[in-house]
Amino acid sequence: MLTEQVIKMNTKDLRWFQEICRCKSITKAAANLYISPQGLSKGIRTLEHELGVELFLRTPNGVELTRYGEYLYEKSESLLKELHLLTAELERMKQMENGYLRLCSAYGILRILSPDFILQFEKAHPGMGIDYMEYPDCHVDDEMERGNFDVGFHVDGAEMEGFHSIPMFSFPISLLVYEGHPLAGRKFVRAEDLDGEPMVIESRAFQIHRMFQELCMEKGVRPNIIFNTSGFSLCHKLCAQKKALSVVVDRISQDMGNSLLRKIPFEHPLEWSVSMIYKKEFEHNRLIRIFREYTLDYLKKI
């Protein structure tokens, strides 16, 4: 039954239907969707005709769901998810047939690999290309789960069921301190040294935030995080301005090149580890196999 319904409708139909259910008014829903009430009514009538049932009762006060409409509304989110997965898989198949691999990477990883990573792959494999996007760490996992990309470069966190995970590289995480700060002369720091210290750190969408918070919780420390950001550059800027300390990945921090800042390792080392992930069902896919072998060979040279 579910498959038959998915075949009969599209995402637009369901989004329109859901909006009318939320507003309980075709006029209000049409305004939110930036279409005319006449156009929305026509679309819903088409949907009702395709399904062979009446979804709404028109009343002087708006619309009310019929029992068929209530059932469809209950199932609409799962239907939308199924439609999204279906279209994503069709797009993946089309792109891979055309020689394009969709790569999803966490911020900072392609910076370490350098643009040559992409350019050399396309040069070595004429007719093949990489279509890539960068996201915060946790969003990479979400995008891969949804099937929006073929391969992901993610920062290791929770194990992802149904995915192969191939280690790529790992770098220490250190405390970033400005010159003149009492901790600047230390050889290493403990979480306890940071109790009450103003900190700027990447947001909860990044694994470095989780790792630092877990270290502090383990030691009974409440970090004074005054600002969350989505990029290392602001961490370095605010630290250089002596407004806060930060927690950074050593290798990425090197590229910032600020001689007035120091990186101090933690007494209990923290590691920023990166892996390549892809669904186990694609293990023998030719394009993924070529890209995996190319990546592992490239890593030996950096």
Backbone as CSV, one residue per row, in Angstrom:
resi,resn,N_x,N_y,N_z,CA_x,CA_y,CA_z,C_x,C_y,C_z
1,MET,0.830,-1.206,0.000,0.000,0.000,0.000,0.863,1.254,0.000
2,LEU,1.926,1.252,0.849,2.796,2.414,0.929,3.491,2.685,-0.391
3,THR,3.988,1.605,-1.042,4.672,1.772,-2.325,3.722,2.336,-3.371
4,GLU,2.496,1.865,-3.399,1.522,2.362,-4.367,1.270,3.851,-4.161
5,GLN,1.167,4.291,-2.905,0.933,5.712,-2.628,2.122,6.561,-3.068
6,VAL,3.336,6.057,-2.821,4.532,6.802,-3.203,4.593,7.002,-4.703
7,ILE,4.197,5.959,-5.453,4.214,6.050,-6.907,3.224,7.091,-7.402
8,LYS,2.089,7.220,-6.720,1.024,8.080,-7.191,1.222,9.564,-6.908
9,MET,2.106,9.907,-6.012,2.222,11.323,-5.645,3.675,11.768,-5.662
10,ASN,3.886,13.084,-5.542,5.238,13.606,-5.492,5.420,14.459,-4.237
11,THR,6.635,14.924,-4.036,6.958,15.684,-2.830,6.121,16.953,-2.721
12,LYS,5.926,17.642,-3.830,5.151,18.888,-3.808,3.735,18.640,-3.314
13,ASP,3.098,17.571,-3.793,1.744,17.241,-3.356,1.674,17.116,-1.836
14,LEU,2.621,16.370,-1.277,2.593,16.112,0.162,2.900,17.362,0.975
15,ARG,3.847,18.183,0.497,4.170,19.423,1.207,2.953,20.353,1.219
16,TRP,2.277,20.443,0.105,1.068,21.271,0.034,0.002,20.739,0.978
17,PHE,-0.175,19.423,0.955,-1.172,18.789,1.817,-0.850,19.049,3.291
18,GLN,0.411,18.885,3.672,0.812,19.101,5.063,0.569,20.546,5.504
19,GLU,0.845,21.494,4.614,0.680,22.907,4.970,-0.796,23.240,5.209
20,ILE,-1.677,22.693,4.391,-3.118,22.911,4.603,-3.540,22.308,5.938
21,CYS,-3.016,21.128,6.266,-3.344,20.491,7.546,-2.898,21.361,8.714
22,ARG,-1.716,21.971,8.591,-1.214,22.810,9.681,-2.020,24.091,9.832
23,CYS,-2.383,24.688,8.698,-3.088,25.978,8.721,-4.599,25.826,8.885
24,LYS,-5.107,24.642,8.509,-6.560,24.408,8.501,-7.288,25.438,7.639
25,SER,-6.569,25.906,6.632,-7.119,26.903,5.719,-6.330,26.868,4.417
26,ILE,-7.046,26.778,3.314,-6.376,26.787,2.015,-5.787,28.164,1.742
27,THR,-6.507,29.211,2.123,-6.033,30.581,1.880,-4.727,30.845,2.626
28,LYS,-4.680,30.492,3.912,-3.466,30.730,4.701,-2.321,29.858,4.194
29,ALA,-2.627,28.613,3.864,-1.589,27.713,3.360,-1.029,28.228,2.034
30,ALA,-1.904,28.734,1.167,-1.466,29.260,-0.132,-0.523,30.445,0.063
31,ALA,-0.845,31.305,1.037,0.012,32.470,1.312,1.396,32.010,1.781
32,ASN,1.439,30.991,2.640,2.720,30.480,3.131,3.533,29.807,2.036
33,LEU,2.829,29.241,1.062,3.497,28.522,-0.036,3.772,29.424,-1.245
34,TYR,3.331,30.683,-1.151,3.526,31.668,-2.230,2.892,31.222,-3.546
35,ILE,1.694,30.647,-3.432,0.914,30.311,-4.621,-0.508,30.827,-4.419
36,SER,-1.296,30.792,-5.461,-2.673,31.270,-5.341,-3.549,30.207,-4.685
37,PRO,-4.600,30.623,-3.950,-5.531,29.640,-3.378,-6.152,28.746,-4.447
38,GLN,-6.401,29.327,-5.638,-6.985,28.541,-6.727,-6.013,27.435,-7.181
39,GLY,-4.739,27.814,-7.280,-3.734,26.838,-7.688,-3.569,25.726,-6.666
40,LEU,-3.613,26.095,-5.377,-3.485,25.105,-4.316,-4.697,24.167,-4.297
41,SER,-5.886,24.757,-4.441,-7.113,23.937,-4.473,-7.083,22.952,-5.629
42,LYS,-6.611,23.421,-6.779,-6.539,22.555,-7.948,-5.562,21.400,-7.706
43,GLY,-4.428,21.727,-7.063,-3.431,20.694,-6.780,-3.969,19.632,-5.837
44,ILE,-4.728,20.071,-4.820,-5.286,19.118,-3.862,-6.368,18.266,-4.517
45,ARG,-7.174,18.881,-5.391,-8.201,18.103,-6.103,-7.554,17.031,-6.976
46,THR,-6.426,17.394,-7.603,-5.690,16.417,-8.417,-5.187,15.271,-7.552
47,LEU,-4.670,15.607,-6.372,-4.180,14.584,-5.449,-5.319,13.669,-5.008
48,GLU,-6.471,14.253,-4.689,-7.630,13.462,-4.271,-8.092,12.532,-5.398
49,HIS,-8.039,13.055,-6.625,-8.442,12.244,-7.778,-7.482,11.074,-7.971
50,GLU,-6.184,11.330,-7.831,-5.196,10.269,-8.010,-5.341,9.173,-6.955
51,LEU,-5.650,9.585,-5.706,-5.785,8.617,-4.623,-7.178,8.005,-4.569
52,GLY,-8.137,8.657,-5.222,-9.496,8.129,-5.245,-10.256,8.316,-3.948
53,VAL,-9.829,9.305,-3.143,-10.513,9.575,-1.867,-10.597,11.080,-1.661
54,GLU,-11.512,11.483,-0.776,-11.618,12.891,-0.412,-10.797,13.113,0.855
55,LEU,-9.885,14.085,0.795,-8.977,14.331,1.920,-9.497,15.398,2.877
56,PHE,-10.243,16.386,2.346,-10.722,17.502,3.159,-12.232,17.682,2.999
57,LEU,-12.840,18.145,4.072,-14.215,18.638,4.019,-14.147,20.150,4.052
58,ARG,-14.728,20.805,3.033,-14.723,22.267,2.992,-15.863,22.791,3.862
59,THR,-15.543,23.667,4.818,-16.539,24.247,5.715,-16.427,25.766,5.670
60,PRO,-17.429,26.495,6.185,-17.356,27.961,6.217,-16.155,28.469,7.017
61,ASN,-15.661,27.655,7.946,-14.538,28.078,8.799,-13.182,27.572,8.297
62,GLY,-13.169,26.964,7.135,-11.904,26.449,6.598,-12.068,25.037,6.102
63,VAL,-11.122,24.187,6.433,-11.182,22.788,5.998,-10.971,21.868,7.188
64,GLU,-11.539,20.696,7.095,-11.353,19.651,8.099,-10.929,18.372,7.392
65,LEU,-10.085,17.612,8.055,-9.617,16.358,7.477,-10.699,15.283,7.535
66,THR,-10.821,14.539,6.463,-11.644,13.334,6.492,-10.809,12.229,7.142
67,ARG,-11.392,11.078,7.316,-10.606,9.983,7.903,-9.481,9.561,6.967
68,TYR,-9.698,9.732,5.652,-8.635,9.445,4.684,-7.508,10.476,4.819
69,GLY,-7.907,11.737,5.008,-6.926,12.798,5.181,-6.116,12.617,6.450
70,GLU,-6.773,12.203,7.532,-6.075,11.963,8.801,-5.047,10.848,8.642
71,TYR,-5.437,9.805,7.890,-4.510,8.692,7.676,-3.300,9.147,6.854
72,LEU,-3.560,9.925,5.794,-2.460,10.396,4.960,-1.541,11.324,5.742
73,TYR,-2.116,12.192,6.566,-1.287,13.119,7.360,-0.392,12.337,8.323
74,GLU,-0.952,11.295,8.913,-0.182,10.449,9.836,1.008,9.806,9.130
75,LYS,0.808,9.447,7.852,1.854,8.750,7.107,2.738,9.690,6.276
76,SER,2.392,10.969,6.218,3.031,11.873,5.253,4.534,12.034,5.476
77,GLU,4.978,12.098,6.743,6.410,12.284,6.982,7.213,11.081,6.510
78,SER,6.703,9.870,6.786,7.418,8.672,6.325,7.377,8.573,4.803
79,LEU,6.276,9.027,4.200,6.173,9.035,2.742,7.196,10.003,2.139
80,LEU,7.321,11.185,2.744,8.291,12.170,2.247,9.713,11.633,2.366
81,LYS,9.986,10.965,3.477,11.314,10.389,3.659,11.590,9.334,2.593
82,GLU,10.588,8.505,2.317,10.759,7.461,1.300,10.950,8.069,-0.087
83,LEU,10.190,9.114,-0.379,10.346,9.805,-1.663,11.728,10.426,-1.782
84,HIS,12.208,11.015,-0.678,13.532,11.639,-0.695,14.612,10.594,-0.941
85,LEU,14.512,9.464,-0.247,15.497,8.403,-0.435,15.461,7.859,-1.859
86,LEU,14.250,7.749,-2.403,14.092,7.246,-3.769,14.753,8.181,-4.777
87,THR,14.456,9.477,-4.681,15.029,10.438,-5.628,16.537,10.574,-5.439
88,ALA,17.004,10.498,-4.179,18.444,10.582,-3.917,19.177,9.400,-4.536
89,GLU,18.573,8.224,-4.428,19.207,7.033,-5.001,19.221,7.088,-6.526
90,LEU,18.151,7.576,-7.119,18.121,7.722,-8.575,19.174,8.716,-9.044
91,GLU,19.327,9.815,-8.287,20.339,10.821,-8.634,21.738,10.233,-8.492
92,ARG,21.943,9.447,-7.435,23.245,8.808,-7.236,23.574,7.879,-8.404
93,MET,22.606,7.086,-8.811,22.817,6.160,-9.926,23.150,6.907,-11.208
94,LYS,22.420,7.998,-11.447,22.642,8.777,-12.665,24.036,9.391,-12.670
95,GLN,24.428,9.984,-11.527,25.731,10.635,-11.457,26.860,9.628,-11.617
96,MET,26.717,8.458,-11.000,27.792,7.477,-11.075,27.898,6.882,-12.478
97,GLU,26.775,6.767,-13.164,26.810,6.316,-14.560,27.554,7.326,-15.427
98,ASN,27.428,8.614,-15.063,28.103,9.667,-15.815,29.537,9.891,-15.360
99,GLY,29.992,9.077,-14.383,31.373,9.195,-13.933,31.589,10.225,-12.850
100,TYR,30.527,10.627,-12.144,30.666,11.617,-11.070,30.449,10.963,-9.721
101,LEU,31.371,11.248,-8.818,31.279,10.760,-7.452,30.903,11.926,-6.544
102,ARG,29.895,11.731,-5.713,29.466,12.784,-4.800,30.197,12.613,-3.473
103,LEU,31.033,13.597,-3.128,31.869,13.534,-1.928,31.415,14.578,-0.917
104,CYS,31.202,14.118,0.305,30.788,14.985,1.410,31.935,15.002,2.423
105,SER,32.451,16.187,2.752,33.604,16.267,3.633,33.362,17.225,4.793
106,ALA,33.862,16.858,5.961,33.831,17.771,7.099,34.808,18.909,6.853
107,TYR,34.493,20.084,7.382,35.361,21.243,7.236,36.776,20.924,7.722
108,GLY,37.769,21.407,6.984,39.161,21.275,7.388,39.883,20.110,6.741
109,ILE,39.153,19.085,6.319,39.810,17.884,5.780,40.400,18.156,4.402
110,LEU,39.621,18.780,3.526,40.142,19.086,2.192,41.230,20.155,2.257
111,ARG,41.208,20.950,3.312,42.284,21.922,3.520,43.606,21.195,3.760
112,ILE,43.543,20.108,4.504,44.746,19.310,4.767,45.190,18.572,3.508
113,LEU,44.243,18.014,2.783,44.582,17.276,1.560,45.062,18.191,0.448
114,SER,44.579,19.426,0.434,44.871,20.463,-0.562,44.019,20.267,-1.819
115,PRO,43.814,21.335,-2.609,43.024,21.217,-3.845,43.603,20.214,-4.835
116,ASP,44.902,19.944,-4.722,45.530,18.977,-5.628,44.886,17.601,-5.519
117,PHE,44.323,17.307,-4.370,43.676,16.010,-4.167,42.583,15.784,-5.206
118,ILE,41.756,16.806,-5.414,40.680,16.705,-6.396,41.230,16.806,-7.810
119,LEU,42.111,17.779,-8.044,42.628,18.038,-9.384,43.403,16.846,-9.934
120,GLN,44.215,16.225,-9.092,45.020,15.094,-9.548,44.159,13.866,-9.836
121,PHE,43.081,13.701,-9.058,42.189,12.575,-9.335,41.549,12.731,-10.708
122,GLU,41.030,13.923,-10.985,40.358,14.150,-12.274,41.342,14.081,-13.437
123,LYS,42.585,14.486,-13.198,43.608,14.403,-14.240,43.991,12.942,-14.506
124,ALA,44.070,12.147,-13.442,44.471,10.740,-13.581,43.340,9.874,-14.117
125,HIS,42.097,10.370,-14.006,40.943,9.577,-14.443,40.048,10.419,-15.340
126,PRO,40.473,10.635,-16.585,39.655,11.428,-17.519,38.252,10.842,-17.647
127,GLY,37.267,11.715,-17.673,35.888,11.250,-17.764,35.240,11.049,-16.409
128,MET,36.060,11.077,-15.353,35.538,10.973,-13.995,35.677,12.332,-13.316
129,GLY,34.766,12.614,-12.409,34.829,13.881,-11.691,34.306,13.723,-10.275
130,ILE,34.593,14.715,-9.443,34.134,14.707,-8.056,33.280,15.947,-7.819
131,ASP,32.084,15.706,-7.366,31.179,16.790,-6.986,31.141,16.790,-5.458
132,TYR,31.763,17.801,-4.839,31.894,17.727,-3.385,31.336,18.953,-2.675
133,MET,30.943,18.708,-1.421,30.451,19.758,-0.539,31.102,19.578,0.827
134,GLU,31.223,20.689,1.571,31.768,20.644,2.917,30.695,21.030,3.931
135,TYR,30.714,20.342,5.084,29.726,20.560,6.142,30.408,20.458,7.510
136,PRO,29.727,20.941,8.567,30.186,20.610,9.920,30.168,19.097,10.121
137,ASP,30.983,18.615,11.047,31.191,17.175,11.239,29.906,16.366,11.300
138,CYS,29.005,16.748,12.212,27.793,15.952,12.433,26.883,15.955,11.216
139,HIS,26.911,17.027,10.421,26.065,17.102,9.238,26.534,16.126,8.161
140,VAL,27.834,15.837,8.140,28.358,14.856,7.182,27.699,13.503,7.433
141,ASP,27.640,13.099,8.691,27.019,11.817,9.033,25.549,11.802,8.622
142,ASP,24.845,12.909,8.872,23.422,12.996,8.501,23.244,12.879,6.991
143,GLU,24.079,13.600,6.239,23.977,13.578,4.771,24.263,12.189,4.219
144,MET,25.223,11.512,4.811,25.553,10.159,4.354,24.431,9.182,4.697
145,GLU,23.849,9.323,5.876,22.725,8.462,6.282,21.556,8.622,5.315
146,ARG,21.323,9.854,4.847,20.201,10.121,3.952,20.477,9.666,2.521
147,GLY,21.712,9.298,2.225,22.049,8.850,0.883,22.287,9.979,-0.093
148,ASN,22.578,11.191,0.418,22.785,12.332,-0.469,24.177,12.353,-1.101
149,PHE,25.100,11.534,-0.560,26.461,11.477,-1.090,26.916,10.024,-1.150
150,ASP,27.904,9.766,-2.002,28.420,8.415,-2.186,29.518,8.091,-1.174
151,VAL,30.387,9.067,-0.922,31.527,8.893,-0.023,31.586,10.084,0.924
152,GLY,31.971,9.829,2.172,32.122,10.908,3.138,33.490,10.875,3.790
153,PHE,34.047,12.048,4.040,35.233,12.181,4.892,34.715,12.751,6.210
154,HIS,34.696,11.918,7.236,34.093,12.399,8.479,35.060,12.296,9.645
155,VAL,34.797,13.114,10.658,35.569,13.083,11.892,34.956,12.011,12.773
156,ASP,35.777,11.072,13.202,35.258,9.907,13.911,34.467,10.303,15.149
157,GLY,33.293,9.718,15.249,32.445,9.890,16.415,31.773,8.568,16.693
158,ALA,30.450,8.578,16.734,29.711,7.332,16.933,29.851,6.447,15.689
159,GLU,29.887,5.128,15.915,29.984,4.177,14.798,28.714,4.246,13.959
160,MET,28.866,4.227,12.646,27.726,4.319,11.745,27.383,2.937,11.213
161,GLU,26.230,2.438,11.590,25.802,1.102,11.184,25.567,1.051,9.674
162,GLY,26.062,-0.003,9.047,25.859,-0.187,7.617,26.892,0.516,6.756
163,PHE,27.937,1.100,7.386,28.962,1.830,6.641,30.333,1.211,6.863
164,HIS,31.133,1.197,5.804,32.554,0.904,5.938,33.249,2.179,6.408
165,SER,34.248,2.017,7.268,35.014,3.156,7.760,36.494,2.853,7.599
166,ILE,37.187,3.675,6.799,38.605,3.459,6.522,39.403,4.625,7.109
167,PRO,40.253,4.380,8.123,41.049,5.452,8.731,41.922,6.164,7.696
168,MET,41.966,7.500,7.800,42.774,8.293,6.872,43.968,8.932,7.580
169,PHE,43.721,9.753,8.582,44.805,10.374,9.352,44.267,10.882,10.677
170,SER,45.206,11.241,11.564,44.826,11.714,12.885,45.827,12.778,13.328
171,PHE,45.325,13.838,14.001,46.179,14.906,14.505,45.788,15.255,15.933
172,PRO,46.761,15.691,16.745,46.453,16.062,18.128,45.566,17.308,18.193
173,ILE,44.790,17.367,19.260,44.009,18.560,19.585,44.707,19.251,20.756
174,SER,44.905,20.553,20.649,45.643,21.289,21.673,44.868,22.516,22.140
175,LEU,45.317,23.048,23.262,44.787,24.313,23.756,45.511,25.447,23.046
176,LEU,44.751,26.416,22.543,45.336,27.581,21.887,45.394,28.721,22.900
177,VAL,46.599,29.252,23.129,46.827,30.260,24.167,47.556,31.457,23.563
178,TYR,47.202,32.643,24.010,47.889,33.850,23.517,49.104,34.161,24.389
179,GLU,50.035,34.867,23.805,51.278,35.244,24.478,50.974,36.098,25.709
180,GLY,51.603,35.753,26.825,51.390,36.509,28.059,50.365,35.880,28.980
181,HIS,49.614,34.901,28.509,48.646,34.221,29.363,49.401,33.318,30.352
182,PRO,48.895,33.182,31.588,49.586,32.351,32.589,49.866,30.918,32.152
183,LEU,49.065,30.384,31.241,49.279,29.004,30.781,50.252,28.910,29.612
184,ALA,50.670,30.048,29.080,51.466,30.055,27.842,52.802,29.327,27.990
185,GLY,53.346,29.255,29.196,54.643,28.615,29.390,54.557,27.141,29.728
186,ARG,53.372,26.599,29.806,53.201,25.193,30.176,53.635,24.250,29.059
187,LYS,54.100,23.058,29.446,54.409,22.013,28.474,53.157,21.222,28.119
188,PHE,52.222,21.169,29.064,50.925,20.550,28.806,49.914,21.161,29.774
189,VAL,48.642,20.975,29.485,47.589,21.508,30.347,46.615,20.395,30.714
190,ARG,45.917,20.613,31.807,44.857,19.706,32.240,43.522,20.433,32.126
191,ALA,42.462,19.673,32.069,41.133,20.283,32.008,40.902,21.172,33.222
192,GLU,41.444,20.756,34.375,41.268,21.529,35.600,41.862,22.934,35.499
193,ASP,42.885,23.103,34.660,43.509,24.423,34.484,42.571,25.417,33.810
194,LEU,41.502,24.917,33.191,40.617,25.767,32.398,39.325,26.106,33.118
195,ASP,39.210,25.700,34.386,37.986,25.968,35.142,37.736,27.476,35.234
196,GLY,36.626,27.929,34.623,36.273,29.347,34.646,36.961,30.190,33.590
197,GLU,37.874,29.578,32.835,38.620,30.333,31.807,37.710,30.616,30.603
198,PRO,37.635,31.874,30.135,36.822,32.173,28.933,37.338,31.389,27.729
199,MET,36.410,30.697,27.036,36.777,29.856,25.911,35.903,30.185,24.711
200,VAL,36.501,30.126,23.519,35.744,30.155,22.271,36.043,28.823,21.575
201,ILE,35.006,28.158,21.092,35.186,26.808,20.573,34.177,26.551,19.462
202,GLU,34.482,25.601,18.612,33.534,25.245,17.568,32.258,24.681,18.192
203,SER,31.148,24.832,17.492,29.824,24.500,18.026,29.606,23.004,18.181
204,ARG,28.423,22.651,18.683,28.081,21.246,18.919,27.993,20.436,17.627
205,ALA,27.999,21.104,16.495,27.972,20.389,15.214,29.341,19.801,14.874
206,PHE,30.339,20.068,15.739,31.698,19.593,15.497,32.124,18.637,16.613
207,GLN,32.850,17.587,16.230,33.275,16.583,17.199,34.248,17.147,18.234
208,ILE,35.012,18.160,17.880,35.973,18.734,18.819,35.243,19.320,20.035
209,HIS,34.042,19.829,19.811,33.226,20.359,20.912,32.848,19.220,21.858
210,ARG,32.371,18.108,21.282,31.985,16.959,22.099,33.159,16.421,22.893
211,MET,34.324,16.278,22.250,35.487,15.720,22.925,35.942,16.591,24.085
212,PHE,35.942,17.908,23.867,36.361,18.828,24.928,35.367,18.802,26.092
213,GLN,34.073,18.791,25.776,33.057,18.764,26.829,33.150,17.478,27.639
214,GLU,33.385,16.350,26.961,33.490,15.071,27.674,34.710,15.052,28.585
215,LEU,35.822,15.640,28.137,37.014,15.724,28.977,36.731,16.549,30.225
216,CYS,36.046,17.671,30.043,35.732,18.549,31.179,34.777,17.861,32.154
217,MET,33.773,17.160,31.633,32.816,16.457,32.493,33.516,15.371,33.306
218,GLU,34.436,14.666,32.644,35.174,13.595,33.317,35.977,14.142,34.496
219,LYS,36.492,15.366,34.348,37.324,15.973,35.394,36.523,16.887,36.321
220,GLY,35.213,16.954,36.117,34.382,17.784,36.980,34.570,19.272,36.759
221,VAL,34.919,19.651,35.537,35.177,21.056,35.205,34.011,21.618,34.391
222,ARG,33.611,22.840,34.681,32.561,23.508,33.903,33.214,24.586,33.054
223,PRO,33.446,24.324,31.763,34.123,25.315,30.911,33.259,26.563,30.715
224,ASN,33.903,27.694,30.679,33.212,28.972,30.472,33.263,29.316,28.991
225,ILE,32.409,28.657,28.204,32.404,28.885,26.757,31.603,30.153,26.472
226,ILE,32.316,31.198,26.074,31.656,32.489,25.846,31.148,32.640,24.421
227,PHE,31.655,31.777,23.512,31.212,31.891,22.119,31.424,30.570,21.400
228,ASN,30.394,30.147,20.638,30.499,28.984,19.760,30.590,29.470,18.320
229,THR,31.439,28.836,17.536,31.629,29.268,16.156,31.584,28.074,15.219
230,SER,31.617,28.350,13.933,31.621,27.270,12.948,32.943,27.210,12.183
231,GLY,33.958,27.909,12.690,35.233,27.887,11.977,36.420,28.186,12.880
232,PHE,37.558,27.550,12.573,38.769,27.743,13.359,39.305,29.173,13.269
233,SER,39.045,29.851,12.163,39.629,31.178,11.971,39.182,32.151,13.058
234,LEU,37.907,32.090,13.456,37.418,32.981,14.507,38.010,32.593,15.858
235,CYS,38.237,31.311,16.067,38.900,30.874,17.298,40.271,31.525,17.413
236,HIS,41.024,31.532,16.327,42.354,32.139,16.325,42.280,33.657,16.482
237,LYS,41.315,34.259,15.837,41.186,35.718,15.892,40.892,36.195,17.310
238,LEU,39.912,35.569,17.977,39.545,35.994,19.323,40.646,35.685,20.330
239,CYS,41.359,34.588,20.083,42.479,34.261,20.965,43.609,35.278,20.783
240,ALA,43.902,35.653,19.532,44.946,36.644,19.259,44.597,38.001,19.876
241,GLN,43.291,38.286,19.975,42.831,39.532,20.597,42.787,39.433,22.119
242,LYS,43.211,38.305,22.668,43.277,38.042,24.107,41.909,38.091,24.781
243,LYS,40.885,37.688,24.022,39.534,37.664,24.576,39.156,36.298,25.137
244,ALA,39.844,35.243,24.669,39.508,33.891,25.097,40.597,32.924,24.653
245,LEU,40.580,31.741,25.241,41.415,30.635,24.775,40.556,29.754,23.879
246,SER,41.194,28.797,23.195,40.427,27.936,22.308,41.016,26.530,22.301
247,VAL,40.323,25.641,21.625,40.768,24.259,21.452,40.799,23.999,19.957
248,VAL,41.961,23.594,19.426,42.134,23.514,17.976,42.859,22.240,17.566
249,VAL,42.689,21.891,16.284,43.439,20.788,15.683,44.810,21.312,15.266
250,ASP,45.871,20.660,15.725,47.227,21.155,15.475,47.504,21.417,13.998
251,ARG,47.183,20.446,13.140,47.541,20.550,11.720,46.827,21.715,11.047
252,ILE,45.563,21.933,11.388,44.818,23.042,10.790,45.310,24.359,11.355
253,SER,45.628,24.369,12.636,46.099,25.594,13.284,47.432,26.054,12.700
254,GLN,48.253,25.101,12.250,49.545,25.451,11.645,49.374,26.394,10.466
255,ASP,48.313,26.170,9.691,48.074,26.979,8.497,47.744,28.432,8.827
256,MET,47.288,28.675,10.058,46.935,30.042,10.443,48.186,30.912,10.596
257,GLY,49.293,30.289,10.987,50.581,30.969,11.007,50.672,32.193,11.900
258,ASN,50.101,32.155,13.095,50.190,33.294,14.020,51.249,32.996,15.071
259,SER,52.379,33.713,15.011,53.508,33.451,15.908,53.241,33.908,17.336
260,LEU,52.173,34.684,17.555,51.857,35.178,18.896,50.964,34.213,19.674
261,LEU,50.613,33.112,19.033,49.770,32.115,19.675,50.549,30.824,19.882
262,ARG,50.225,30.134,20.967,50.896,28.874,21.272,49.882,27.751,21.353
263,LYS,50.298,26.566,20.910,49.473,25.366,21.045,50.087,24.492,22.134
264,ILE,49.286,24.168,23.133,49.773,23.381,24.262,48.984,22.074,24.327
265,PRO,49.662,20.946,24.314,48.943,19.661,24.346,48.267,19.415,25.692
266,PHE,47.231,18.583,25.661,46.545,18.205,26.891,47.276,17.046,27.559
267,GLU,47.241,17.021,28.888,47.872,15.941,29.643,47.268,14.590,29.235
268,HIS,45.937,14.585,29.057,45.266,13.413,28.522,44.971,13.696,27.048
269,PRO,45.792,13.172,26.126,45.734,13.567,24.710,44.351,13.409,24.082
270,LEU,44.000,14.393,23.271,42.791,14.341,22.454,43.234,14.248,20.999
271,GLU,42.556,13.419,20.225,42.923,13.217,18.824,41.753,13.537,17.897
272,TRP,42.057,14.222,16.808,41.098,14.531,15.741,41.355,13.522,14.632
273,SER,40.532,12.493,14.570,40.752,11.388,13.633,39.746,11.439,12.496
274,VAL,40.235,11.219,11.286,39.412,11.323,10.083,39.351,9.979,9.368
275,SER,38.163,9.617,8.912,37.974,8.369,8.168,37.170,8.615,6.905
276,MET,37.357,7.736,5.928,36.505,7.709,4.742,35.373,6.730,5.030
277,ILE,34.144,7.135,4.730,33.001,6.243,4.954,32.178,6.118,3.672
278,TYR,31.589,4.942,3.490,30.640,4.711,2.402,29.812,3.488,2.775
279,LYS,28.632,3.380,2.203,27.731,2.291,2.556,28.314,0.944,2.132
280,LYS,28.115,-0.057,2.973,28.655,-1.388,2.702,28.110,-1.971,1.399
281,GLU,26.898,-1.569,1.049,26.303,-2.101,-0.177,27.039,-1.626,-1.434
282,PHE,27.879,-0.568,-1.294,28.636,-0.048,-2.434,30.081,-0.545,-2.449
283,GLU,30.365,-1.559,-1.635,31.723,-2.070,-1.490,32.370,-2.399,-2.834
284,HIS,31.600,-2.954,-3.764,32.176,-3.386,-5.035,31.861,-2.420,-6.175
285,ASN,31.367,-1.250,-5.847,31.117,-0.255,-6.882,32.448,0.196,-7.483
286,ARG,32.530,0.180,-8.810,33.801,0.469,-9.490,34.326,1.864,-9.171
287,LEU,33.462,2.878,-9.224,33.900,4.253,-9.017,34.382,4.470,-7.584
288,ILE,33.665,3.907,-6.624,34.081,4.040,-5.228,35.388,3.302,-4.988
289,ARG,35.542,2.135,-5.602,36.791,1.383,-5.450,37.975,2.171,-5.990
290,ILE,37.807,2.775,-7.166,38.894,3.578,-7.759,39.235,4.760,-6.857
291,PHE,38.201,5.428,-6.353,38.422,6.603,-5.500,39.072,6.201,-4.175
292,ARG,38.656,5.089,-3.604,39.239,4.610,-2.337,40.729,4.324,-2.512
293,GLU,41.073,3.616,-3.587,42.484,3.282,-3.814,43.304,4.537,-4.086
294,TYR,42.719,5.471,-4.839,43.422,6.728,-5.110,43.672,7.486,-3.807
295,THR,42.677,7.566,-2.944,42.801,8.311,-1.687,43.871,7.712,-0.788
296,LEU,43.864,6.391,-0.635,44.849,5.737,0.218,46.261,5.917,-0.319
297,ASP,46.401,5.910,-1.637,47.715,6.138,-2.243,48.155,7.583,-2.063
298,TYR,47.215,8.518,-2.189,47.506,9.946,-2.041,47.968,10.240,-0.606
299,LEU,47.351,9.578,0.370,47.686,9.834,1.776,49.126,9.439,2.097
300,LYS,49.660,8.484,1.356,51.047,8.058,1.598,52.050,9.145,1.221
301,LYS,51.596,10.100,0.389,52.514,11.119,-0.130,52.468,12.417,0.665
302,ILE,51.526,12.534,1.609,51.416,13.813,2.340,51.920,13.657,3.783
